[in-house]
Amino acid sequence: MNDRERIDVTGTRPSRAAKTIAWYRKRGPAYVAQVRRELNDPHADLATVVDHFLTSDDRYKPASRRAMQAWLLQMVDDAIAEDPANGELREVAAKIDAGCGPAFLAQLRRELGDENVKVQQLVEAFLVAERRYTARAQKAIPASLVTLINTELTNGTLSATERERLLHRLNHNKPKPKPTRRKKNTSAKKRKNAPFNEMQRVVKYLSPRENRWNFAASEFLKLNINLGLRPSEWRTAYLKDGTFYWTAEKTTNGRGNAKNPHVRLNNLESWGGTLRSFLEFIKPYRDDDEQWLRLIDRLRSRIAYACEKLGVERISPYTTRNVFIANQLLLGTDPAEVAAMVNHKLTRTQRRHYASKLSGCQLSYSLVSAPPELIATVERTTPFSFDKLRGSLFTLSP
């Protein structure tokens, strides 16, 4: 975007560095060319490309949608700077800021063959569209319809009684959403182990300080293989008097041990500076949900990029939690203490859902230790064995 700062529909005031603007100017035309090929129209204008982007709701992940939106806004702003009198370009910018709701309504009007179709027909066309729109679009479209209904009431083209009827229809009749194409990307489907030499190569590749995001990703890898937090739990993490505290993400499924777990840090003088530096780096992103998701997305993408360049199987931020557990078990740490460290209620959780100790690397000592009061609350569960089963059967037999 140019020097003027736009406040978008969410109230966000974006700020772009020159380096970021240069990147947007590089990626934007490439995306426009891609859309033109998909539309089989090499001369499609920017408004057509924007309409295609806004109505391709289920095609891109949230991080990709945000990036493409920024590229398109940059192209529109550049075009407005060249031709300030062009009102159509300003309408395109407003369309991008407004989101997918109005774009889908425009698409419905075209399908009904009448740009001046009544709002009642739009409401009915939306309500009968079973399994057409994603869950995200099904929130945006009714919001745009409500805005349109209120506008027509203000203009006097719609009665108050008809407005109440339409709002009641929208509130009490929801079409079924479009089935998602992507399977849920759970931690169980991510890589569970990473040999020490592979992790070391990735960290070394990301370590130069020229790129602050690469460096932050390398610091995250080094820290989390020694702390074992879920990536999202770093948002609430803090250090106080040699103890590391955070708020647990999973406590309602019966597998969480404490809502506010903590661990004692050992030999802190040798690595405390790195930990404090990383906590200071993530501090500006903690208070805003969108900013925090962007932070995690960037760290994840930097690690994935390094793996691709090095020819290493992709390592996710969650892999470090598996590596931490495997290393602790290989070191000989009591499974109950390992469970307390990662906030598991049962010791069997680490056996069933995480990497085995055989995939860990041999450490000389652990940098963390769990407090006795948390270890005491862990339930010890023994692995299944046929010998135990036979013994119990013989005991029960007459």
RAHU-V758319 format. One record per helix or strand. SS is the DSSP state (H for helix, E for strand). FROM is the first residue (numbers start at 1). LEN is the number of residues. If there is no record, write none. Layout:
ss=SS from=FROM len=LEN
ss=SS from=FROM len=LEN
//
This chain:
ss=E from=7 len=1
ss=E from=13 len=1
ss=H from=18 len=22
ss=H from=46 len=9
ss=H from=62 len=21
ss=H from=87 len=12
ss=H from=100 len=13
ss=H from=119 len=9
ss=H from=137 len=19
ss=H from=160 len=13
ss=H from=187 len=3
ss=H from=196 len=11
ss=H from=212 len=16
ss=H from=231 len=6
ss=E from=238 len=3
ss=E from=243 len=3
ss=E from=256 len=1
ss=E from=262 len=4
ss=H from=268 len=18
ss=H from=289 len=22
ss=H from=319 len=13
ss=H from=335 len=7
ss=E from=344 len=1
ss=E from=346 len=1
ss=H from=348 len=6
ss=H from=357 len=3
ss=E from=368 len=3
ss=H from=372 len=4
ss=E from=379 len=1
ss=H from=386 len=11
//
